[in-house]
Amino acid sequence: MRSFYHFMMKFRDTEKHAEERQLAEWMFQDHDFPKQSKSYDEISRYLEWNMPFTGALQVFDRMWETYIVEEIE
């Protein structure tokens, strides 16, 4: 199972999914983001303390569900 960061990188260059692209780009630019993490709690706490934009936590929650489905199943 790859990390959440690596899962999100596929959204950086997409024309669709503007919020997902925004989160992925921020994750890429933030050198302190836990890039190897597979932990919901760790990433969620990081986003709560370093909120990149309004609604980022909602985007994260939505993408976490997709991440779990695509990476585990």
Sequence and secondary structure as in RCSB ss.txt:
>XXXX:A:sequence
MRSFYHFMMKFRDTEKHAEERQLAEWMFQDHDFPKQSKSYDEISRYLEWNMPFTGALQVFDRMWETYIVEEIE
>XXXX:A:secstr
   HHHHHGGGTT SS HHHHHHHHHHHH TTS TT   HHHHHHHHHHS  STTHHHHHHHHHHHHHHHHH 
